[in-house]
């Protein structure tokens, strides 16, 4: 009889072990899928509890962060409520340690520091400042390069993305990615510039088509395409804004969508 009880005990412990191992494997897969989405799409399509999960992954490597994320949202009402909470308030939620509370509370302070730093960056409010800034970024490129700059409502720099090709022929840029980034950071306007390594700086049919498609895509989310400038190696440039192309594209969008 004693032997039977001992065996059952071993089996019980083994069952718990394998159950925990299976849950850990399932959590790892869930975390990997969320990280992959973030890398591909940004956070624009994420729900608030998923954003919290991503944050909690860093501090709680083995726990079920989905449940804790929902607990936090229930306690503080929204994602902003969670990030506005003090460490002491966060620690009143079951499962939130001092380390986790400190890291969550720090995010808002980091964001404030970031915004303060960004406020000192360049103001891109005219053709001269835009051309000067653009030349710094594309003049040293030996291959085709596209730079997309995201601006706030005051036309101050928020963020930029640089796309380089592996040859001097062309560079691949996805409109979907630009739209996703604009949504993710809350941009109000976009400026794009790129270089023609060979030949004149006048836009090709592909350049015009891409710019019009980008203008339509951004306008659909209330983000303005403010400028697209093409440079060549002779320091010449073509401005879509100066030549009236941007205005024409915006008027075309209004006629179609009202």
C-alpha positions as CSV (number, residue, x, y, z in Angstrom):
1,X,0.0,0.0,0.0
2,X,2.8,2.4,0.9
3,X,4.5,1.7,-2.4
4,X,1.3,2.5,-4.3
5,X,1.0,5.9,-2.5
6,X,4.6,6.7,-3.2
7,X,4.2,5.9,-6.9
8,X,1.0,8.1,-7.1
9,X,3.0,10.9,-5.5
10,X,5.7,10.6,-8.2
11,X,3.2,10.5,-10.9
12,X,1.4,13.6,-9.5
13,X,4.6,15.6,-9.3
14,X,5.5,14.5,-12.9
15,X,2.1,15.5,-14.1
16,X,2.5,19.0,-12.6
17,X,6.0,19.3,-14.1
18,X,4.9,18.4,-17.6
19,X,1.8,20.6,-17.4
20,X,4.0,23.6,-16.3
21,X,6.5,22.8,-19.1
22,X,3.7,22.7,-21.7
23,X,2.3,26.1,-20.4
24,X,5.7,27.6,-20.5
25,X,6.1,26.5,-24.1
26,X,2.7,27.9,-25.0
27,X,3.6,31.2,-23.4
28,X,6.9,31.3,-25.3
29,X,5.0,30.9,-28.6
30,X,2.5,33.6,-27.7
31,X,5.3,36.0,-26.8
32,X,7.2,35.2,-30.0
33,X,4.0,35.9,-32.1
34,X,3.5,39.3,-30.3
35,X,7.1,40.3,-30.8
36,X,6.9,39.4,-34.5
37,X,3.8,41.5,-35.0
38,X,5.5,44.4,-33.3
39,X,8.6,44.1,-35.5
40,X,6.5,44.0,-38.7
41,X,3.6,46.4,-37.9
42,X,4.4,48.5,-34.9
43,X,1.8,48.9,-32.1
44,X,-0.9,50.6,-34.1
45,X,-3.1,47.5,-34.4
46,X,-2.4,46.2,-30.9
47,X,-5.0,46.3,-28.2
48,X,-4.1,47.9,-24.9
49,X,-3.7,44.6,-23.0
50,X,-1.3,43.4,-25.7
51,X,0.8,46.5,-25.4
52,X,1.0,45.9,-21.6
53,X,1.9,42.2,-22.3
54,X,4.8,43.2,-24.4
55,X,6.1,45.5,-21.6
56,X,5.5,42.9,-18.9
57,X,7.5,40.2,-20.9
58,X,10.7,42.1,-20.1
59,X,10.1,41.9,-16.3
60,X,8.2,38.6,-15.9
61,X,9.9,36.0,-18.1
62,X,7.9,33.0,-16.8
63,X,4.5,34.3,-15.7
64,X,1.2,34.6,-17.6
65,X,1.4,38.3,-18.5
66,X,-2.0,38.3,-20.3
67,X,-3.9,37.9,-17.0
68,X,-1.8,40.5,-15.2
69,X,-2.3,43.0,-18.1
70,X,-6.1,42.6,-17.8
71,X,-5.8,43.0,-14.0
72,X,-3.9,46.3,-14.5
73,X,-6.4,47.7,-17.0
74,X,-9.3,46.7,-14.7
75,X,-7.6,48.5,-11.8
76,X,-6.7,51.7,-13.6
77,X,-9.2,51.9,-16.4
78,X,-7.0,52.3,-19.4
79,X,-3.4,52.0,-20.7
80,X,-2.8,55.7,-19.9
81,X,-4.2,55.1,-16.4
82,X,-1.6,52.3,-15.9
83,X,1.3,54.4,-17.1
84,X,0.1,57.4,-15.0
85,X,0.0,55.3,-11.8
86,X,2.8,55.6,-9.2
87,X,4.9,52.5,-8.2
88,X,3.0,52.3,-4.9
89,X,-0.4,52.2,-6.7
90,X,0.8,49.6,-9.2
91,X,2.0,47.4,-6.4
92,X,-1.5,47.2,-5.0
93,X,-2.4,44.9,-8.0
94,X,-1.8,41.2,-7.2
95,X,1.3,40.0,-9.1
96,X,3.0,43.3,-9.6
97,X,6.4,43.3,-7.8
98,X,8.4,46.4,-6.9
99,X,10.7,45.8,-9.9
100,X,7.7,45.6,-12.3
101,X,6.1,48.6,-10.7
102,X,9.3,50.7,-11.0
103,X,9.8,49.8,-14.7
104,X,6.2,50.6,-15.6
105,X,6.2,53.9,-13.8
106,X,9.5,54.8,-15.4
107,X,8.1,54.7,-18.9
108,X,6.2,58.0,-18.6
109,X,9.3,59.7,-17.3
110,X,11.4,58.3,-20.1
111,X,8.8,59.6,-22.6
112,X,9.0,63.1,-21.0
113,X,12.8,63.0,-21.3
114,X,12.5,62.0,-25.0
115,X,10.0,64.7,-25.8
116,X,12.2,67.3,-24.1
117,X,15.2,66.1,-26.1
118,X,13.2,66.1,-29.4
119,X,11.9,69.6,-28.8
120,X,15.5,70.9,-29.4
121,X,15.7,69.2,-32.8
122,X,15.5,70.9,-36.2
123,X,12.4,72.8,-37.3
124,X,11.5,71.9,-40.9
125,X,9.2,74.7,-41.8
126,X,10.5,75.9,-45.2
127,X,12.2,74.7,-48.3
128,X,15.6,76.0,-47.3
129,X,15.7,74.1,-44.0
130,X,14.3,71.0,-45.6
131,X,16.8,71.0,-48.5
132,X,19.7,71.6,-46.1
133,X,18.6,68.8,-43.8
134,X,18.0,66.4,-46.7
135,X,21.4,67.1,-48.2
136,X,23.0,66.0,-45.0
137,X,21.3,62.6,-45.1
138,X,21.5,61.7,-48.8
139,X,24.6,63.4,-50.1
140,X,27.0,60.8,-48.7
141,X,25.1,57.9,-50.2
142,X,26.7,56.0,-53.1
143,X,23.5,54.0,-53.7
144,X,19.9,55.0,-54.0
145,X,18.6,56.1,-50.7
146,X,15.1,57.1,-49.5
147,X,14.6,59.1,-46.3
148,X,11.1,59.5,-44.8
149,X,10.8,62.2,-42.0
150,X,7.8,62.3,-39.8
151,X,6.7,65.7,-38.3
152,X,4.3,66.9,-35.6
153,X,1.7,69.6,-36.0
154,X,4.3,72.3,-35.6
155,X,6.4,70.8,-38.4
156,X,9.1,69.7,-35.9
157,X,11.0,66.5,-36.4
158,X,9.6,63.4,-34.7
159,X,11.2,60.4,-36.3
160,X,12.9,59.3,-39.5
161,X,13.4,56.1,-41.5
162,X,16.2,55.5,-43.9
163,X,15.9,53.0,-46.8
164,X,19.1,52.0,-48.6
165,X,19.5,49.9,-51.7
166,X,22.3,47.4,-52.3
167,X,22.9,48.9,-55.7
168,X,22.7,52.2,-57.5
169,X,19.6,51.2,-59.4
170,X,16.6,51.4,-57.0
171,X,15.5,51.1,-53.4
172,X,12.4,49.3,-52.1
173,X,10.0,51.2,-49.9
174,X,6.6,50.0,-48.8
175,X,3.8,52.5,-48.5
176,X,2.1,50.3,-45.8
177,X,5.2,50.7,-43.6
178,X,5.2,54.5,-43.9
179,X,1.5,54.6,-43.0
180,X,2.0,52.2,-40.1
181,X,4.9,54.3,-38.7
182,X,2.9,57.6,-39.0
183,X,0.0,56.0,-37.1
184,X,2.3,54.5,-34.5
185,X,4.0,57.8,-33.5
186,X,1.1,60.1,-34.2
187,X,2.7,62.1,-37.0
188,X,0.8,65.0,-38.6
189,X,3.0,65.3,-41.7
190,X,5.5,63.4,-43.8
191,X,8.4,64.6,-45.9
192,X,10.2,62.3,-48.2
193,X,13.5,62.7,-50.2
194,X,15.7,60.4,-52.2
195,X,18.7,60.6,-54.5
196,X,19.2,59.7,-58.1
197,X,22.7,58.4,-58.1
198,X,22.9,58.6,-61.9
199,X,21.3,61.1,-64.2
200,X,18.9,64.1,-63.7
201,X,16.9,64.7,-60.6
202,X,13.6,65.0,-62.5
203,X,11.1,62.4,-61.2
204,X,10.5,59.2,-63.2
205,X,7.0,57.8,-63.8
206,X,7.7,55.4,-60.9
207,X,8.5,58.4,-58.7
208,X,5.4,60.2,-59.6
209,X,3.2,57.1,-59.2
210,X,4.6,56.2,-55.8
211,X,4.3,59.8,-54.5
212,X,0.6,60.0,-55.6
213,X,-0.1,56.6,-54.0
214,X,1.6,57.7,-50.8
215,X,-0.3,61.0,-50.7
216,X,-3.6,59.1,-51.0
217,X,-2.7,56.6,-48.3
218,X,-1.6,59.2,-45.9
219,X,-4.5,61.5,-46.6
220,X,-6.8,58.6,-45.7
221,X,-5.5,58.7,-42.1
222,X,-5.4,62.5,-41.9
223,X,-1.6,62.8,-42.3
224,X,-0.3,65.3,-44.9
225,X,2.4,64.5,-47.4
226,X,4.2,67.9,-47.3
227,X,7.1,67.4,-49.7
228,X,9.1,65.0,-51.8
229,X,12.5,66.1,-53.0
230,X,14.7,64.3,-55.4
231,X,18.5,65.0,-55.5
232,X,21.3,64.0,-57.8
233,X,25.0,63.8,-57.4
234,X,25.4,67.3,-58.8
235,X,23.5,68.8,-55.8
236,X,20.5,69.7,-58.0
237,X,17.1,68.9,-56.7
238,X,13.5,68.6,-57.8
239,X,10.8,69.7,-55.3
240,X,7.3,68.2,-55.8
241,X,5.9,71.0,-53.6
242,X,7.6,73.9,-55.5
243,X,6.5,72.4,-58.9
244,X,2.9,72.1,-57.7
245,X,2.8,68.3,-57.8
246,X,1.9,67.9,-54.1
247,X,-0.9,70.5,-54.4
248,X,-2.3,68.8,-57.5
249,X,-2.3,65.4,-55.8
250,X,-4.1,66.8,-52.7
251,X,-6.7,68.4,-55.0
252,X,-7.2,65.1,-56.8
253,X,-7.7,63.3,-53.5
254,X,-10.3,65.9,-52.4
255,X,-12.3,65.5,-55.7
256,X,-12.5,61.8,-55.2
257,X,-13.1,61.6,-51.4
258,X,-14.7,65.0,-50.8
